[in-house]
Amino acid sequence: MRSNLSLLAACLTIGALATGCANMEDKLGRGMSNTYEIVRGGEMRRSIEETMLFDGPTAAYTTGVVRGFDKTMARTGVGVYEILTFPLPPYHPVFTSYLSPSPAFPDCFTPQHLQDPITANDSELGFDGGDIAPMIPGSRFRVFEGP
């Protein structure tokens, strides 16, 4: 009986924390996106590209990789923090002096929407577009984009 009461109290506490705040889902989604940065590698690609442009090709694969690794670890850490604390305020992005609130992409690439039945609402009419394989790093091929 005692374990049932403690389980009920835990469920009520979680329910009280999880309701009434409209920004919790934004914080959880931002945290999940930031945690996935270690797999996505956007900060790494962006840092290498920026170092190549501003410091030259000799520093791109040394300094750029170190900067990219630092930013990737920082974004992943912020993501884990936001996932663990999503029911608690503050709900705005944290650590924005070093990282942008949205995921980073190299300046030469911004992904389009996924090509799937949820987002391709004109597929019944024969119109298709979007990224072919956005989950593969460096995939920039699009069906309807000109040269």
N, C-alpha and C positions, 0 to 999 in steps of 0.2 A: 504494500500500500504506500509505503514511504517513497519508493522509487517512482511510482505512478504520479505522486504529487510533485516530485522534483522534475519529472519529465513535463508535466503540465505547466509548471512554473517556467521552465525553460522555453517551452513553446509560446506561452503568453508573452514572455519578455522579447523573444525574437519577433513575434507578431506585432508587438507595440513599437519596436524599433523599425520594422520594415514597412509600416503604413504611415501615410500622412506626409511623406516627403517626396516631392516630385522629381528631385534631382538625384536620388539614389541610383536609379537605373543608368543615368548618364555617367555617374562616377564608376559604377561597376563595369559598364561597357568600355569606358576610357581605360580602366585598369586592365581589362582583358586584352584590349588592343595594345597597350604598352607592354604587357607581359609577353605578348607574341612577337615583340620586336627582335628578340634574340634569334628567332627562327626566320623572320622576314628580312632582316639585314638592311633596312632602309637607311638607318643612321650611318652604317658602315659605308654604303655606296655613296651617300651624300657627302660624307667627310672626305672620302678618297677623291671624289670629283672636285670638291671645293679646294682641296689642297693642290690638286693637279693644276687648277686654274690660277690660284693665287700664289703658290710657292714654287711651282714648276714640277716637271715629271720626276725629278730625282727624289723629291720629298713625298710624292703621292703614296707610294707603297711602303713608306716607313712611318712618317709623321701622320699621314692620313689614316693609316690602319690603327695607330695608337689612339688618335682622336676618335675614330669611329668606334673602337672597342670601348673607350671610356663612355661615350654617349649611349652606346647600346646597353652597357651594364647599368648606367644611371636610369635610362628609360625602363628597363626591366625591373629594377628595384622600385621605382615609383609605381609601376603597374602592380607589383605584389603588395605594396603598401595600400594602394587604392582598393584592391580586391579585399584585403583583410579589414579595411575600415570603411567600406561602402555604406553601412547603415549609420555611421556616425558623422556629424558635421566636422569640418567644412566640406562642402560639396563642390567647390570650385577647383580648378586644376592647381596642383601644387608644384613647386620647384620650376616655375616658368621663367626664371631669370636665366636658366641654363638650357632648358628644353622647351620646345614649342608644345602647346597643348594637344595639337593634332599630330598624327604620325608624319614622319619626315620622308620625303621622296627626293631623289636627285632632281635637279632643275630640268634635266632633259627628259624626264619621264613623270607623268602623272597618270595613275591608272583610271580607266573608265569603269563603267558598271560591269558586273559579271554577265556572261551570256548564259542565262538559264530561264526557265519558264516563269519564274517569279518576276524578274525585271524586264524580260523581253515580252511585253504585252502585245506587240504587233507581229509576233511570230506566226500567228494564224493567217495573217495577210501576206506573209512571205518576206517581211522586212526583218533582217537580223543584223546585229552589229555588236560592238563591245570587244573586250579583250578575249582572245582565244584561250590563253593559259596564264592568267594573272598570278597563279600561285607559284610559277616558276620564275625565279629572279632573272631579270634581264629580258623577259618576254615582252616585246613591244609591238608585236604584229597585231594589226587590227584589220578586219575584213573590208570596211568601207572607207578607209583613210587613204587619201591620195599620196603621191610621192613627195 
